[in-house]
Amino acid sequence: MFLKVSRSGGFAGLMTSGELDTSGEPDAEVLEAVAVRLTEQPPGTGRPQPDRFVYRLEISAGERVAAVVIAEQDLDRDAAWLLDRVLPQE
């Protein structure tokens, strides 16, 4: 599965993005399960709040392509972990 995450917003309004091919990851099954859950059952409303981040997660696996927008205040522990794995460390 191929994951792509972009983060925008925040106080400075900066944008960053990252990509991850789960096929080479030792915990690929967990990464893929979390990604599928987030696209099928997004947490919260996805509506941004002032000075907070907004994340866009895109997944592709063969014919399956899906995307979801997640607002920072709606992140649960699994979502935060997944996004942290895909985005470059600052």
N, C-alpha and C positions, 0 to 999 in steps of 0.2 A: 504494500500500500504506500502511496506517496502522499505526504502531508505538506501543506503550505499554510503558514500563519503570517498574517500581517497585523501590526499593532499601530494604531493612530490615536491622536488626541493627547490627553495629558496636559499638564500646565504649559509646556513649551510647544505643544502641537507637533512634535516630531513623529516621523513614521519609520518603522523598522519592519523587516520581514525575514523569514527563514523557511527553509525547506528540509524535509527529512524523508529518506526512503527507508521504511521500516524493515525491509528485507534483510538488512545487515545488522539489525539491532537484536541483542540477546533477549529483550523483553518485548519483541514485536507483537506477540499476541495481546499483551496488556495495552500497549499503545493503540493498536487497531480497535480493540474493544471500546476503549474510552472515546476514541475519535468517532466511531459509529454511534455510540450512545449520544454524544453531544450533537451530532447532526440530526438524529432521529427525535431526541427529546431535549431541545435547547433549554438551558437553565435561564430563568428570568425572562425579561421582556426584550432584551437587546437594545433598549433605548439608552443612549449615552446620558451622562450627567456632566455638568461643567467640571473641567480640569481632571477628568478621569479618562482612562484608556478604553478603547473599543478594539476588540479582536475579531478578525475574520479567519475562520478555519475552513480550508478546502481540502477535501480528500478525493483521491482517485485510486481505484483498484479495478483494472480491467474496464468493464463497461459501467461500473458504478462510479458516479461523480456526484458529490454533494458539497454544500457549503452552509455555513451558519455564522451569524454575527452574535458575539457575546460581549455584553458590557462588563466592565471591570467589577462593578458591585455585584454582579450575578455569578461570578466565578465560584465554583465549589472546589474542593481539594483536588479532585481528579483532573478537572479542567485546568487549574493552575499548574499542576504537574506536567500535563501534556504540553501546554503552551510554553512552559519553561524549557522543555526538552527540544522544542522545534526552533524557538527564537535564539539568535546568537547571544552569548553572554556578553554583557557590557562591562 
